[in-house]
């Protein structure tokens, strides 16, 4: 990974087993070429949720 993290560390972050520090959020964002805030926001869904379809 371009940010210099071991694959096991990234895997544990992705699975929610470990928490990430803000410093590491900045390193990951830099490697991905995005602003750090983009990694912290909830993704927008492109399809409606099942709950929304019944309302």
N, C-alpha and C positions, 0 to 999 in steps of 0.2 A: 504494500500500500504506500502511496506517495507521502502520506503523513508520517510514516515511519513506525506504525504500530504493528505489533504481531497479530497474525490472523486470529489467534485464540482470543486476544483482548477484544478485537472487533466483534467476533462471534458472540462473546458474552455480553457486550453492550447491546447488540441487536436482539438478543434473546431476553434482555431485561434482567440478567443475573447480576450485572454490575452497573453502577452509575458512572456517568462520565463527568469529568470536571469541566468547568468553563474554559480553562486553558486548552483542554483537548478538543472541545467543541470548535474553538478557533482554529486549531491545527487541521481538523478534519474539513472544516469549511474552506480553508485556504487550499487544501489539496483538491477539493472538488470544484473550486472556483466560484463559490457562492458566499453570500453573507451569512454569518453565524445564526442570525435570527431565523433564516429559512430552515435550519435544522431543528429549531425549537418549536415552530408553529405546527399545529395539526394540519395534515394535508386536507385539501378540499376534495370532496367526493364528486366524481363526474356523473355518478348515477344516484338517483334518489334512494334513500333508505326504505326498507320495507315498511317501517312505521309511518313514513311520510306518504307513502302510496295509498294508504287507507284513509287518510284524513281529507 
